[in-house]
Amino acid sequence: MTVTVTVTLRCIPVSTDETLYIILATTTPNIKMYHGDHKYKNLLESEVQQSRRHGCLLFLFYLIPFITIFQLSYAHDDDIHFISCAPFDCGNLPNISYSFWTDQQYRPSYCGYGDEGFKLKCMQNQPTVMTLASQHFQVLRLNQSRDSLTIKGVELNSTCPQQILITNLFNYSETAENIILLYDCRSRGGSNYSFSCRKGGREMFPVLFKEDENDCDESSEKVEIPVGKKAFDNLMSGTSAVNESLIEPFDMRYFSYGVYCKLCRHSGGRCGSNESLHSVLLCYCRDRPHRLKCQHAHGMPCFF
């Protein structure tokens, strides 16, 4: 006779101080038994009594390897995109996820937005570095819940700063201000706000004008550079030099598909981008990539 039994595992104390437990296997209450079902009941009670005397160490000895094997086999079935796009640590910043990526760990560009601006350079116990408009910036803070980051320019080393092109991917926050530098300025009135740097192998003397940026002739090159609001105020009041202000921290906002990425994460997925078109968001799930969120299949749930 073949009987299908649903088994439930539960722990029960077997000593008065409740420091020793066994795992008791019981059947569902509505199970149908045929002739002789009282024999099955007696057999089960006998096994339980024996377990009470000897504890459950032997049972656990066999159970734990089974759980481990189940976990490993389940993990091996995860989609490669889901595995690759796990949150990562970079420099002194922990638990980083979409829109950022790095090629210094196994985290492909499709785990981030894919644009080079979101690529991070990671060095152990060192500030995280990103590159915007061919300029290197240290990432001091990253607030992924608000899609903002605090950055500062790496020391100029005599290289002239370039303008950061504002796109739909990066924009200045309310704590940043623009200053205007004029290269090759032949000023009629002169200015005290100047410093030297090198651009294209030539020594330049960029000039900052507080009021009249048209004081230079038409051949000069105009560049807008972001600085922190405090550094901007100090610069305008004359309490700090231009080159000092350029390496002060300032805040920027970045693009992240906010609400859609949250939808993916809440379904158990990890945000990423289409490998051939980085502007398209995908939700990488354990089974395969999905458009916006993971679709959970009906079947045996995972308890581990």
Secondary structure by P-SEA (a helix, b strand, c coil): cbbbbbbbbbbbbccccccbbbbbbbcccccccccaaaaaaaaaaaaaaaaaacccaaaaaaaaaaaaaaaaaaaaaccaaaaaacbbbccccccccccbbbccccccccccccccccbbbbcccccbbbbcccbbbbbccccccccbbbbbccccccbbbbbbbbcccccccccbbbbbbbccccccccccbbbbbbccccccbbbbbccccccccccbbbbbbbbcaaaaaaaaaccccaaaaaaccbbbbbbccaaaaaaaaaacbbbbcccccccbbbbbccccccccbbbbcccccccc
